[in-house]
Amino acid sequence: MSPQLISRGRQKMAQHRATLDRMEKRFGVPAEIVIAIWGLETNYGSDRGQGKSIVQSLATLTYDCRRSAFFDAQLMAALRIVQNGDISANQLRGGWAGEIGQTQFLPLPYIKYAVDFDGNGHRDLVHSVPDVLASTANFLKSHGWAAGQDWHPGTKNYAVIGEWNAASVYQRTISVMADKLR
C-alpha cells in the first residue's frame, strides 16, 4: 500500500461519495472496504488485466485437465453474461484466468452478485463504477458481512473478506488499507 494508492483511494471516495453512501445504505458494507478492494485489485480500474478475451481464456482453461469442471462452469457463465446483454463478447476482456472488470469478478460470481446500480438495465463491471462498487458490496453482504461491525482479524467481517480472496495477506491488507482510508 503506497501512499499514492491511499491518496488516490481517498480521492475516489470523495468523487463517488453519493454512490458509496447509497451502496452502504443498501448493503451495509463500508465504503473503505470496497474502495480498498477496488484499489488493490485494479488500481481503481486502471489495471484490469492484459486485455485478453475472457471467453477465449476460459475456453482454453476448460481443457486444462487439472480444473476443467471449474473453468467449464466459468465459461458457460461468461457466455450467459454476453447473452444477457450485460457486456458484449468484444468488451469482455481481462486477465488470463477469466477475471472480469474493475474488482476482478469471475463469471459465476458475476452472474450471482453483480447488480445494476447505475440504473441503465445492464450489470457492467467493466465500465460502470456504480455497478462495480455495489456488486462488490453485494458479494460481501451475501457472504455474511455484518453491517456496523468491525473488520479486523478475528471478526466475522474479516472472515468475509477471506471469501473474496482466501490469502491471509490479502485479508490483512484490505483491513489495514480500509483503516488508512478512513
Number of C-alpha atoms within 10 A of each C-alpha: 13 8 9 9 17 19 13 17 24 18 13 16 20 11 11 15 13 12 19 24 15 15 24 19 12 13 20 19 26 20 24 21 23 25 27 26 28 24 24 21 19 16 18 20 20 10 16 20 20 10 14 18 20 27 24 16 19 25 18 16 22 19 13 13 8 10 11 16 14 13 24 18 14 27 25 15 20 25 18 16 22 16 12 13 14 19 21 13 17 11 15 24 24 23 19 17 19 27 23 24 27 30 25 23 23 20 26 19 13 24 18 13 19 24 24 18 21 16 10 10 11 18 26 27 28 22 14 17 20 23 25 28 26 28 28 30 27 22 24 24 19 13 16 15 23 17 14 11 14 14 24 18 13 9 12 16 24 20 20 21 26 19 15 16 13 12 12 14 11 16 23 17 16 27 22 17 23 22 14 16 19 13
